[in-house]
Amino acid sequence: MFSSAEAARRFLASLGLSDRWHVREFSTGELVSLLFILPKRVAWVLPNPPLGRLLAEDALSHLTRRASFIELLIAN
């Protein structure tokens, strides 16, 4: 998850992925609904990953449980 569409675009560009990847903005309500709909497919969220490929240990240190992320979204 990214805090802005521009941050997501920079991340995608840093990976050099195909043009089939794209950024999709969601309102807070849409994102909460989506995360509730996909509980078995989305167990963890990685907020604002750094540019480029992540080392596994870096990713693990920033992972947030889906339920905790939803609580944070609702609280804001």
VMD Tcl script that draws the C-alpha trace (Angstrom):
set ca {
  {0.00 0.00 0.00}
  {1.20 3.49 -0.77}
  {0.27 6.79 0.80}
  {0.04 8.43 -2.63}
  {-0.39 7.50 -6.27}
  {2.90 9.22 -7.08}
  {4.79 7.09 -4.53}
  {3.27 3.97 -6.09}
  {4.26 5.12 -9.59}
  {7.85 5.76 -8.47}
  {7.97 2.31 -6.88}
  {6.70 0.61 -10.06}
  {9.18 2.57 -12.18}
  {12.04 1.53 -9.89}
  {11.24 -2.14 -10.50}
  {11.14 -1.87 -14.28}
  {7.98 -3.99 -14.52}
  {5.97 -4.37 -17.70}
  {3.40 -1.75 -18.61}
  {0.62 -4.15 -17.55}
  {1.18 -2.99 -13.96}
  {-0.65 0.17 -12.98}
  {-1.59 2.29 -9.98}
  {-5.14 2.28 -8.66}
  {-6.25 4.80 -6.05}
  {-8.83 3.83 -3.44}
  {-10.71 5.92 -0.92}
  {-10.27 4.80 2.68}
  {-13.73 3.20 2.64}
  {-13.01 1.34 -0.61}
  {-9.70 0.07 0.74}
  {-11.26 -1.15 4.00}
  {-14.01 -2.91 2.02}
  {-11.47 -4.51 -0.30}
  {-9.37 -5.76 2.60}
  {-12.48 -7.22 4.26}
  {-13.47 -8.98 1.03}
  {-10.04 -10.57 0.54}
  {-9.15 -11.86 4.04}
  {-7.77 -15.21 2.88}
  {-5.69 -13.66 0.09}
  {-4.36 -10.65 2.02}
  {-2.98 -11.46 5.46}
  {-0.29 -8.77 5.59}
  {0.21 -5.25 4.23}
  {3.51 -3.52 3.49}
  {2.93 0.25 3.75}
  {5.07 2.50 1.54}
  {7.79 0.02 0.53}
  {11.10 1.67 -0.42}
  {12.09 2.04 -4.06}
  {13.65 -0.97 -5.73}
  {13.57 -4.59 -4.74}
  {13.20 -5.35 -1.06}
  {15.41 -7.65 0.91}
  {13.27 -10.24 2.67}
  {14.39 -9.11 6.12}
  {13.54 -5.47 5.30}
  {10.07 -6.43 4.14}
  {9.43 -8.56 7.22}
  {10.39 -5.72 9.56}
  {7.73 -3.43 8.05}
  {4.86 -5.85 7.49}
  {1.59 -5.02 9.20}
  {-1.19 -7.52 9.87}
  {-4.24 -6.89 7.68}
  {-6.51 -6.49 10.71}
  {-4.16 -3.94 12.31}
  {-3.96 -1.98 9.06}
  {-7.77 -1.92 8.79}
  {-8.00 -0.64 12.38}
  {-5.51 2.11 11.54}
  {-7.51 3.11 8.45}
  {-10.77 3.24 10.38}
  {-9.22 5.26 13.23}
  {-8.02 7.94 10.81}
}
mol new
graphics top color blue
foreach p $ca { graphics top sphere $p radius 0.5 }
foreach p [lrange $ca 0 end-1] q [lrange $ca 1 end] { graphics top cylinder $p $q radius 0.2 }
display resetview
